[in-house]
């Protein structure tokens, strides 16, 4: 079976503006694949190239063996897409919008559409011009998911959704994946990618700098930890632990940065009376810096 997505030295130049450069990437059928990078890194450009919304300066992209530039109609039949910025017909209701795109698809299961709307807490009866940004995002998800496509291309798909709806969305993704759908999830949200993806590619300044299993990404990420002790702060016990750096003490609060496993830290803390432990999720830039420290910082 051909790869769900295959990029071969794919490049897009906008003149002085950065696009993407020499992307080589394979996504296997049935994967939930994260495409991680800060805003402006080239994530949306990559998806638009896959959909033939823009043409590459060089290289090739294919979906399930179909050339994205030579066979765009065949590609679109197999793809559901949620753009980062969704344009809707303002006077059409959600239901009318769904019917319009369903007709272009050749029909969809109305029961499945209603189930999606219920699970995403979305009112199909209102006109699009009355929807908040979060509700517009829900409608975009319904339109992308309603045909149960072979491949979902999601560009910041959960942006603007409240936490409960995000959880419902993640569950729907898990169910579709179990049924064989491949998911390509573009995001700058590290916790989201960690939660739902099998592998992740990191793109920075238009260049693909790594493809990693999620477990490897977590192992290399820096975390900032604060531990508040009941009285004495055992500084020396933590300064010697593997991966621990930048140790400081204020009153009874011990603060440090750690890379990798937290097991030895919690074992050391458990020998004392602890009042509180606070762990700060790393920012995306911190993940980049910790992942490529001393390796590719100058290259990217």
C-alpha positions as CSV (number, residue, x, y, z in Angstrom):
1,X,0.0,0.0,0.0
2,X,1.4,3.5,-0.9
3,X,2.1,6.0,1.8
4,X,-0.8,8.2,2.9
5,X,1.5,11.2,2.3
6,X,4.8,11.4,0.6
7,X,6.9,14.5,0.1
8,X,10.0,14.4,-2.1
9,X,12.3,17.5,-1.9
10,X,9.1,19.6,-1.9
11,X,9.9,23.4,-2.0
12,X,7.8,26.5,-2.3
13,X,9.4,29.9,-2.6
14,X,7.6,33.3,-2.2
15,X,10.6,35.3,-3.3
16,X,11.9,37.1,-0.2
17,X,9.3,35.5,2.0
18,X,10.0,32.0,3.4
19,X,8.0,29.0,2.2
20,X,9.2,25.5,2.6
21,X,12.5,24.0,1.4
22,X,13.4,20.4,0.3
23,X,10.8,18.6,2.5
24,X,11.2,14.8,2.5
25,X,8.5,13.1,4.6
26,X,6.4,9.9,4.7
27,X,3.2,9.4,6.6
28,X,1.9,5.8,6.8
29,X,-1.8,4.8,6.4
30,X,-3.6,4.8,9.7
31,X,-1.2,7.1,11.5
32,X,-2.1,10.2,13.5
33,X,0.8,12.3,12.5
34,X,1.7,15.7,14.1
35,X,3.2,18.5,12.1
36,X,4.7,20.8,14.8
37,X,6.1,24.2,14.4
38,X,5.6,27.9,15.4
39,X,3.4,30.2,13.5
40,X,5.1,31.0,10.1
41,X,7.2,27.8,10.1
42,X,5.6,26.5,6.8
43,X,2.9,24.2,8.1
44,X,0.0,25.8,6.2
45,X,2.1,26.1,3.1
46,X,2.7,22.3,3.2
47,X,-1.0,21.5,3.5
48,X,-1.9,23.9,0.7
49,X,0.7,22.2,-1.5
50,X,-0.8,18.8,-0.7
51,X,-4.3,20.1,-1.8
52,X,-2.9,21.8,-4.9
53,X,-4.2,25.1,-3.7
54,X,-0.7,26.4,-4.5
55,X,1.9,24.9,-6.8
56,X,5.4,23.9,-5.6
57,X,8.5,25.6,-6.9
58,X,10.1,22.2,-7.1
59,X,9.7,18.7,-5.8
60,X,6.7,16.4,-5.6
61,X,3.8,15.6,-3.2
62,X,1.5,12.5,-3.4
63,X,-1.4,11.2,-1.3
64,X,-2.1,7.4,-1.4
65,X,0.1,7.3,-4.5
66,X,-1.8,10.0,-6.3
67,X,0.2,13.0,-7.6
68,X,-1.2,16.1,-5.8
69,X,-0.5,18.4,-8.7
70,X,-1.4,16.0,-11.6
71,X,-4.5,14.4,-10.0
72,X,-6.0,16.9,-7.6
73,X,-9.6,15.8,-8.1
74,X,-8.8,12.2,-7.2
75,X,-6.9,13.5,-4.2
76,X,-9.7,15.6,-3.0
77,X,-12.1,12.7,-3.1
78,X,-10.1,11.0,-0.4
79,X,-9.3,14.0,1.8
80,X,-11.2,16.0,4.5
81,X,-9.7,19.4,5.2
82,X,-10.0,22.0,8.0
83,X,-8.1,25.2,7.1
84,X,-6.6,27.5,9.7
85,X,-8.9,30.3,8.6
86,X,-12.3,29.1,7.6
87,X,-14.4,31.1,5.1
88,X,-18.2,30.4,5.2
89,X,-21.2,31.6,3.3
90,X,-22.6,34.1,5.9
91,X,-26.3,33.7,5.1
92,X,-26.4,29.9,4.9
93,X,-27.2,28.0,8.1
94,X,-24.9,25.3,9.3
95,X,-27.3,22.7,7.9
96,X,-27.4,24.4,4.5
97,X,-23.6,24.6,4.5
98,X,-23.3,20.9,5.3
99,X,-25.8,20.0,2.5
100,X,-23.9,22.2,0.0
101,X,-20.6,20.4,0.7
102,X,-22.3,17.0,1.0
103,X,-23.7,17.5,-2.5
104,X,-20.2,18.2,-3.8
105,X,-19.1,15.0,-2.1
106,X,-21.9,13.0,-3.7
107,X,-23.8,12.6,-0.5
108,X,-23.1,11.7,3.2
109,X,-24.9,10.0,6.0
110,X,-27.2,12.5,7.7
111,X,-27.3,10.5,10.9
112,X,-23.5,10.7,11.1
113,X,-23.7,14.5,10.5
114,X,-26.3,14.9,13.3
115,X,-24.1,12.7,15.6
116,X,-21.1,14.9,14.9
117,X,-23.1,18.1,15.6
118,X,-24.4,16.6,18.9
119,X,-20.9,15.5,20.1
120,X,-19.4,18.9,19.2
121,X,-22.3,20.8,20.8
122,X,-23.1,22.6,17.6
123,X,-26.4,24.2,16.4
124,X,-26.9,23.4,12.7
125,X,-30.0,25.7,12.5
126,X,-28.3,29.1,12.8
127,X,-26.8,31.1,9.9
128,X,-23.0,31.2,9.7
129,X,-22.8,35.0,10.2
130,X,-24.0,34.5,13.8
131,X,-21.4,31.9,14.7
132,X,-18.5,32.7,17.0
133,X,-15.0,31.7,15.9
134,X,-15.3,28.5,18.0
135,X,-18.6,27.6,16.3
136,X,-17.2,28.3,12.9
137,X,-14.4,25.9,13.8
138,X,-17.0,23.2,14.8
139,X,-18.8,23.6,11.4
140,X,-15.5,23.2,9.6
141,X,-14.8,20.0,11.5
142,X,-18.2,18.6,10.7
143,X,-17.7,19.4,7.0
144,X,-14.3,17.7,7.0
145,X,-15.4,14.6,9.0
146,X,-18.8,14.0,7.6
147,X,-17.6,11.9,4.6
148,X,-15.3,9.7,6.8
149,X,-12.4,10.5,4.5
150,X,-9.3,8.3,4.1
151,X,-7.1,11.3,5.1
152,X,-7.8,14.2,7.4
153,X,-5.7,17.4,6.9
154,X,-6.2,19.5,10.0
155,X,-4.6,22.9,10.2
156,X,-4.8,24.1,13.8
157,X,-8.1,22.3,13.9
158,X,-8.9,22.6,17.7
159,X,-8.1,26.3,17.9
160,X,-10.9,28.2,19.6
161,X,-12.7,25.1,20.9
162,X,-13.5,24.9,24.6
163,X,-11.9,22.1,26.6
164,X,-14.9,19.8,26.7
165,X,-15.4,20.1,22.9
166,X,-11.7,19.5,22.4
167,X,-12.0,16.2,24.3
168,X,-15.0,15.2,22.2
169,X,-12.9,16.0,19.1
170,X,-10.0,14.0,20.2
171,X,-12.3,11.0,20.9
172,X,-13.7,11.3,17.4
173,X,-10.2,11.3,15.9
174,X,-9.4,8.1,17.9
175,X,-12.5,6.4,16.5
176,X,-11.8,7.4,12.9
177,X,-8.2,6.2,13.3
178,X,-9.5,2.8,14.6
179,X,-11.6,2.7,11.4
180,X,-8.5,3.3,9.2
181,X,-8.4,7.1,8.7
182,X,-5.0,8.7,8.5
183,X,-4.7,12.1,10.3
184,X,-2.2,14.8,9.5
185,X,-2.5,17.3,12.4
186,X,-0.7,20.7,12.0
187,X,-0.3,22.5,15.3
188,X,1.9,24.7,17.4
189,X,0.3,23.2,20.6
190,X,2.7,20.7,22.0
191,X,0.3,19.2,24.6
192,X,-2.3,18.5,21.9
193,X,0.2,16.8,19.6
194,X,1.5,14.7,22.5
195,X,-2.1,13.7,23.4
196,X,-3.2,12.4,20.0
197,X,-0.3,11.7,17.7
198,X,1.9,8.6,17.1
199,X,4.8,10.5,15.5
200,X,5.6,14.1,14.9
201,X,7.6,16.1,12.4
202,X,9.1,19.4,13.5
203,X,9.4,22.2,11.0
204,X,11.2,25.4,11.6
205,X,11.8,28.3,9.2
206,X,10.5,26.1,6.3
207,X,12.9,23.3,6.9
208,X,12.0,19.8,8.3
209,X,14.5,19.3,11.1
210,X,13.3,16.0,12.6
211,X,10.7,13.3,12.7
212,X,10.3,11.7,16.1
213,X,8.2,9.2,18.0
214,X,6.2,11.1,20.6
215,X,8.0,9.3,23.4
216,X,11.4,10.5,22.1
217,X,10.1,14.1,21.9
218,X,8.9,14.0,25.5
219,X,12.2,12.5,26.7
220,X,14.1,15.5,25.2
221,X,11.8,18.3,26.4
222,X,12.8,20.6,29.2
223,X,10.5,21.1,32.1
224,X,10.6,23.7,34.8
225,X,9.8,22.2,38.2
226,X,9.1,23.9,41.6
227,X,9.0,21.9,44.8
228,X,7.8,23.5,48.1
229,X,9.2,21.7,51.2
230,X,7.8,21.8,54.7
231,X,11.1,23.2,56.0
232,X,14.7,22.3,55.0
233,X,15.4,22.4,51.2
234,X,17.8,19.5,50.3
235,X,19.6,21.3,47.5
236,X,22.5,19.0,47.2
237,X,20.4,16.0,46.6
238,X,18.9,17.5,43.5
239,X,22.0,19.2,42.0
240,X,23.6,15.8,41.4
241,X,20.7,14.2,39.6
242,X,20.9,13.4,35.9
243,X,19.3,16.0,33.6
244,X,18.8,18.6,36.4
245,X,20.2,22.1,35.9
246,X,19.7,25.7,36.9
247,X,18.9,24.9,40.6
248,X,17.8,27.8,42.8
249,X,16.2,28.2,46.2
250,X,13.9,30.9,47.6
251,X,12.7,30.3,51.1
252,X,11.4,26.7,51.1
253,X,10.9,26.6,47.3
254,X,13.3,24.7,45.2
255,X,13.3,25.5,41.5
256,X,15.1,23.8,38.7
257,X,15.0,22.7,35.0
258,X,15.1,19.0,34.1
259,X,15.4,17.1,30.8
260,X,14.2,13.5,30.6
261,X,12.7,11.2,33.2
262,X,11.3,12.7,36.5
263,X,11.6,9.4,38.3
264,X,14.8,10.1,40.3
265,X,13.4,13.6,41.2
266,X,10.3,12.3,42.8
267,X,12.2,9.6,44.6
268,X,14.5,12.3,46.1
269,X,11.6,14.5,47.0
270,X,9.7,11.6,48.7
271,X,12.4,11.3,51.3
272,X,11.3,14.7,52.7
273,X,8.0,16.4,53.6
274,X,6.6,18.1,50.4
275,X,3.9,20.7,50.5
276,X,3.5,21.2,46.7
277,X,4.9,20.3,43.3
278,X,4.4,22.5,40.2
279,X,5.5,21.4,36.7
280,X,5.5,24.0,33.9
281,X,4.9,22.6,30.4
282,X,7.7,23.7,28.0
283,X,6.9,26.2,25.4
284,X,7.4,25.1,21.8
285,X,10.5,27.2,21.5
286,X,11.9,25.6,24.6
287,X,11.3,22.2,23.0
288,X,13.2,23.2,19.9
289,X,16.1,24.6,21.9
290,X,16.3,21.5,24.2
291,X,15.9,19.1,21.4
292,X,18.5,20.6,19.1
293,X,20.9,22.1,21.7
294,X,24.4,21.8,20.5
295,X,23.2,19.9,17.3
296,X,21.3,22.0,14.8
297,X,20.6,25.4,16.3
298,X,22.9,27.0,13.7
299,X,21.5,24.9,10.9
300,X,17.9,25.9,11.4
